[in-house]
Amino acid sequence: MNRNQGVMSNPADELSKYEYLDSIEGVQPYTGRDVEPWADKIKAVTPGVLVCGAVALAATFISQHYEAPVMLLCLLLGMVFHFMSQEGPTRRGVHFTSQTILRVGVALIGARIMLSDFTALGFGTLSLVVLATGGIIVTGVILARLLRLDREQGLLIGGATAICGASAALALSAVMPPSKTLEKNTLIAVVGVTAMGTMSMVFYPVIIGFLGFADYEAGMLIGGTIHDVSQVVGAGYSISEEAGDQAIIIKLIRVFMLVPVLFLFALGFSKRSGEDAAPRRFIFPFFLIGFLVLVGGNSLHLIPDQVSGLLQNSSKWLLVMAITAVGMKTSLKVMFSLGWRPIFLILVETLVLAGVYFAALSIM
């Protein structure tokens, strides 16, 4: 292990193991056309999906009888079954649940959100999201230098913290020039920010409840500060539906910020080249289109009440399953193998981001 950063040799191989942490959008190795038959795909993912469903049912049962947040129980119970996401016949199904089913669940949230919910945010809130995103990326570079980490690591961790966790780290890595440290630094950002976001998902609702924030304020804080979309879903809806909806709106604005940030990174760095760098492709988060279509249909009253109710109930159940799968993929002990400097950088940036939103809410 590297004494300074605690990362194993063969970083490219290690990174490939952790790309499954990209739960919403990002990049994938380009392998040409996928010719696996649909019947084989369904057969491969079924065991894992069923396991996620069974654990989600158990979490729901406990939640109903002990009045505990179902999303938090899904996460914690899922972590008990972490091994199911690493090997055996359930692995692909767990990853499918945390990625594809999560996308569908988030898209269906649009059936209960109106365009007026977005316009009600106002220019001040939109400016806060944009400025906080850029500020955290710059802060990452500055803090990385103070901690004697390289600029590349500061940019990746800053982008992952500011935008959408592992997805942003993988996407930004794809447009950065190849280097001897790129794979290793991407691995650190992916694993570290995912673990930190998971801890935020557990503790932020407790802190927000203790401070007595209203649902709107709670949604603002969670959507603006927690890293990954799945973690925002889990934390927001563990407080209330209103807080969850507000958190999703704010978070999806941050996700949209990935596109201009990628463009700026591409302008600032030379084009990737060389045979050693595996080509990657950025995957546009198409679930956002589905989300916006449903928001538009709901705002124009084009969705019948019965259909809207069905979509909303389906969204709740799919998200419960997805958070269970996210829990199964979570291993906090991996974070502590990265070395203290990257962990400290991620922690400070997370706290700075939270401080920005706390301060903004206090004066808004």
C-alpha positions in Angstrom: 0.0 0.0 0.0 1.0 3.6 -0.6 1.8 5.0 2.9 0.4 8.5 2.0 -2.8 7.5 0.3 -3.4 3.9 1.4 -4.4 2.7 -2.1 -3.6 -0.8 -3.4 -1.5 -1.4 -6.5 -3.2 -1.8 -9.8 -5.5 1.1 -9.4 -7.2 0.6 -12.8 -8.3 -2.9 -11.7 -9.4 -1.6 -8.3 -11.5 1.2 -10.0 -13.3 -1.3 -12.1 -14.5 -3.0 -8.9 -16.0 0.2 -7.6 -17.8 1.6 -10.7 -20.9 -0.1 -9.4 -21.1 2.7 -6.8 -22.3 5.0 -9.7 -26.0 4.7 -8.9 -27.5 7.3 -11.2 -25.4 8.7 -14.0 -21.7 8.8 -15.0 -19.5 6.8 -17.3 -19.0 3.2 -18.3 -16.2 1.3 -20.0 -17.0 1.2 -23.7 -17.1 -2.4 -24.8 -19.0 -2.1 -28.1 -22.6 -3.2 -28.6 -24.2 -5.2 -25.8 -25.5 -8.4 -27.4 -26.6 -10.2 -24.2 -30.2 -11.4 -24.8 -32.9 -9.8 -22.7 -34.0 -13.2 -21.4 -30.5 -13.8 -20.1 -30.3 -10.4 -18.5 -33.7 -10.9 -16.7 -32.5 -14.3 -15.5 -29.3 -12.9 -14.2 -30.8 -10.0 -12.2 -33.9 -11.8 -10.8 -32.2 -13.3 -7.7 -30.7 -10.0 -6.6 -33.9 -8.1 -7.2 -35.9 -10.6 -5.2 -33.5 -10.4 -2.3 -33.7 -6.6 -2.3 -37.5 -6.9 -2.3 -37.5 -9.4 0.6 -35.2 -7.2 2.7 -37.3 -4.1 1.8 -40.4 -5.9 2.9 -38.8 -6.7 6.3 -37.7 -3.1 6.7 -41.2 -1.9 5.9 -42.7 -4.3 8.4 -40.4 -3.2 11.2 -41.0 0.5 10.3 -44.8 0.1 10.5 -44.6 -1.6 13.9 -41.9 0.5 15.6 -42.5 3.9 13.8 -38.9 4.1 12.6 -38.0 5.7 9.2 -38.3 3.0 6.6 -35.5 4.4 4.4 -33.0 4.3 7.3 -34.0 0.7 8.1 -33.6 -0.3 4.5 -30.1 1.1 4.5 -29.1 -0.5 7.7 -30.6 -3.9 6.9 -29.0 -3.7 3.5 -25.6 -3.2 5.0 -26.0 -6.4 6.9 -26.2 -8.2 3.5 -23.2 -6.4 1.9 -21.7 -9.7 0.7 -24.6 -10.2 -1.7 -23.5 -7.2 -3.8 -19.9 -8.6 -4.1 -20.3 -12.2 -5.3 -22.7 -15.0 -6.1 -25.9 -15.0 -8.2 -27.4 -11.9 -6.4 -24.6 -9.5 -7.4 -26.0 -8.3 -10.7 -29.5 -8.0 -9.4 -28.4 -5.8 -6.4 -26.6 -3.5 -8.8 -29.6 -3.4 -11.2 -31.8 -2.4 -8.3 -29.5 0.3 -7.1 -29.2 1.7 -10.6 -32.1 1.0 -13.0 -34.8 0.6 -10.5 -33.6 3.7 -8.7 -33.7 5.7 -11.9 -37.3 4.6 -12.5 -38.3 5.4 -9.0 -36.8 8.9 -9.1 -38.5 9.5 -12.5 -41.9 8.5 -11.1 -41.5 11.1 -8.3 -42.4 13.6 -11.1 -46.0 12.4 -10.9 -46.5 14.3 -7.6 -44.4 17.4 -8.4 -45.6 20.6 -10.2 -43.6 23.0 -12.3 -44.6 25.6 -9.8 -42.5 23.8 -7.2 -39.4 24.6 -9.4 -40.4 28.2 -10.1 -41.1 28.7 -6.4 -37.4 28.2 -5.6 -36.6 31.7 -7.0 -33.5 33.2 -8.4 -31.8 33.2 -5.0 -32.0 29.5 -4.5 -30.8 28.7 -8.0 -27.9 31.1 -7.5 -27.0 29.4 -4.2 -26.9 26.0 -5.9 -24.7 27.3 -8.8 -22.3 29.2 -6.5 -22.0 26.4 -4.0 -21.2 23.9 -6.7 -18.4 26.1 -8.2 -17.2 27.2 -4.7 -16.8 23.6 -3.4 -14.8 22.5 -6.5 -12.4 25.5 -6.0 -12.2 24.7 -2.3 -11.2 21.2 -3.1 -8.3 22.3 -5.2 -7.1 24.8 -2.5 -7.5 22.3 0.4 -5.8 19.5 -1.6 -2.7 21.8 -2.0 -2.7 22.5 1.7 -2.9 18.8 2.5 -0.1 18.1 0.0 -2.4 16.2 -2.3 -2.3 16.7 -6.1 -4.6 19.1 -7.9 -6.2 16.2 -9.8 -7.4 14.7 -6.6 -8.7 18.0 -5.3 -10.8 18.5 -8.5 -12.2 15.0 -8.4 -13.2 15.1 -4.8 -14.5 18.6 -5.1 -16.6 17.7 -8.1 -17.9 14.6 -6.5 -18.8 16.5 -3.3 -20.4 19.4 -5.0 -22.5 17.6 -7.7 -23.5 14.0 -7.4 -21.0 11.8 -5.6 -19.5 8.8 -7.4 -21.3 9.6 -10.6 -19.6 13.0 -10.9 -16.2 11.6 -10.0 -16.4 9.0 -12.8 -17.7 11.5 -15.3 -15.1 14.1 -14.5 -12.4 11.5 -14.7 -13.5 10.7 -18.2 -12.7 14.1 -19.5 -9.4 14.6 -17.6 -6.1 13.8 -19.4 -4.6 10.4 -18.6 -2.0 10.3 -15.9 -0.2 7.8 -13.7 -2.4 8.8 -10.8 -5.8 9.4 -12.5 -7.3 5.9 -11.8 -6.0 5.9 -8.2 -7.4 9.4 -7.5 -10.7 8.5 -9.1 -10.9 5.4 -6.9 -10.3 7.5 -3.8 -13.0 10.0 -4.8 -15.6 7.3 -5.7 -15.1 5.2 -2.5 -14.6 8.1 -0.1 -17.4 10.4 -1.2 -19.8 7.5 -1.4 -19.0 6.4 2.2 -19.2 10.0 3.5 -22.6 10.5 1.8 -23.9 7.3 3.4 -22.9 8.6 6.8 -24.6 11.9 6.0 -27.8 10.0 5.0 -27.9 8.5 8.5 -26.9 11.5 10.6 -28.4 14.6 8.8 -32.0 13.7 9.4 -31.2 13.3 13.1 -29.4 16.7 13.3 -32.2 18.4 11.3 -34.9 16.9 13.6 -32.9 18.0 16.7 -32.7 21.6 15.3 -36.4 21.6 14.5 -36.2 22.6 10.8 -39.5 22.7 8.8 -39.9 20.3 5.9 -39.0 22.9 3.3 -35.8 23.8 5.1 -34.9 20.2 5.7 -35.4 19.4 2.0 -33.2 22.3 1.0 -30.4 21.1 3.4 -30.5 17.5 2.4 -30.9 18.1 -1.4 -28.1 20.7 -1.3 -25.5 18.9 0.8 -25.8 15.1 0.6 -23.7 13.7 -2.3 -25.6 11.0 -4.2 -29.2 11.0 -5.4 -29.9 7.7 -3.7 -28.7 9.1 -0.4 -30.8 12.2 -0.8 -33.8 10.1 -1.5 -33.2 8.0 1.7 -32.5 11.0 3.9 -35.3 13.2 2.6 -38.1 10.7 2.7 -37.1 9.5 6.1 -38.2 12.9 7.4 -41.4 13.4 5.3 -42.8 13.3 1.8 -42.7 17.1 1.6 -39.0 17.2 2.7 -38.2 14.4 0.3 -39.8 16.1 -2.7 -38.0 19.4 -1.9 -34.7 17.5 -1.5 -35.1 15.8 -4.9 -35.9 19.1 -6.6 -32.7 20.7 -5.2 -30.6 17.6 -5.9 -31.7 17.3 -9.5 -30.7 20.9 -10.1 -27.2 19.9 -8.8 -27.2 16.9 -11.1 -27.9 19.2 -14.1 -24.9 21.2 -13.1 -22.8 18.1 -14.1 -23.2 19.0 -17.8 -21.7 22.6 -17.7 -19.0 21.5 -15.3 -18.0 18.6 -17.6 -17.9 21.1 -20.5 -15.6 23.4 -18.5 -13.3 20.5 -17.5 -13.1 19.4 -21.1 -12.1 23.0 -22.1 -9.5 23.1 -19.3 -7.8 19.8 -20.0 -6.4 18.3 -23.2 -8.3 15.5 -24.8 -7.8 12.0 -23.5 -5.5 9.9 -25.6 -3.3 6.9 -25.5 -3.9 3.2 -25.7 -3.5 2.7 -22.0 -6.6 4.8 -21.2 -9.8 2.7 -21.7 -12.3 4.8 -23.7 -15.3 5.8 -21.6 -18.6 7.3 -22.6 -20.7 9.8 -20.5 -24.2 8.5 -20.0 -26.8 11.3 -20.0 -29.2 10.8 -17.1 -32.3 10.1 -19.2 -34.4 9.4 -16.2 -34.4 13.2 -15.8 -36.4 13.4 -19.0 -39.0 11.0 -17.7 -39.1 13.0 -14.5 -39.7 16.3 -16.3 -42.3 14.7 -18.6 -44.3 13.6 -15.6 -43.9 17.0 -13.9 -45.2 18.6 -17.1 -48.1 16.2 -17.3 -49.0 16.6 -13.7 -48.8 20.4 -14.0 -51.1 20.4 -17.0 -53.5 17.9 -15.2 -53.0 15.4 -18.0 -52.5 12.5 -15.6 -55.7 11.0 -14.3 -55.9 10.8 -10.5 -55.9 7.0 -10.4 -52.9 6.8 -12.7 -51.1 9.4 -10.6 -51.8 7.5 -7.4 -50.5 4.3 -9.0 -47.3 6.0 -10.2 -46.7 7.6 -6.8 -47.2 4.3 -4.9 -44.9 2.5 -7.4 -42.3 5.2 -6.9 -42.3 4.7 -3.1 -41.8 1.0 -3.4 -39.1 1.1 -6.0 -37.2 3.7 -4.0 -37.5 1.5 -0.9 -36.0 -1.4 -2.8 -33.3 0.8 -4.3 -32.2 2.2 -0.9 -32.0 -1.4 0.3 -29.6 -2.2 -2.6 -27.6 0.9 -1.9 -27.2 -0.4 1.7 -26.0 -3.8 0.4 -23.3 -2.0 -1.7 -22.1 0.0 1.2 -18.9 -0.9 3.1 -17.7 1.9 5.3 -14.5 0.0 6.3 -13.2 0.4 2.7 -13.1 4.2 3.2 -10.5 3.9 6.0 -8.1 2.2 3.6 -7.7 5.4 1.6 -5.4 7.3 4.0 -6.2 10.1 6.3 -5.6 13.1 4.0 -8.3 12.2 1.4 -10.7 11.3 4.2 -10.0 14.7 5.9 -10.4 16.5 2.6 -13.8 14.9 1.9 -14.9 15.5 5.5 -14.0 19.2 5.4 -15.6 19.8 2.0 -18.8 18.1 3.2 -18.9 20.3 6.3 -18.2 23.4 4.3 -21.0 22.6 1.9 -23.4 22.0 4.9 -22.2 25.3 6.4 -23.0 27.2 3.2 -26.6 26.0 3.2 -27.1 26.4 6.9 -25.9 30.0 6.6 -28.0 30.7 3.5 -31.2 29.4 5.2 -30.5 31.6 8.2 -30.6 34.7 6.0 -33.2 33.7 3.4 
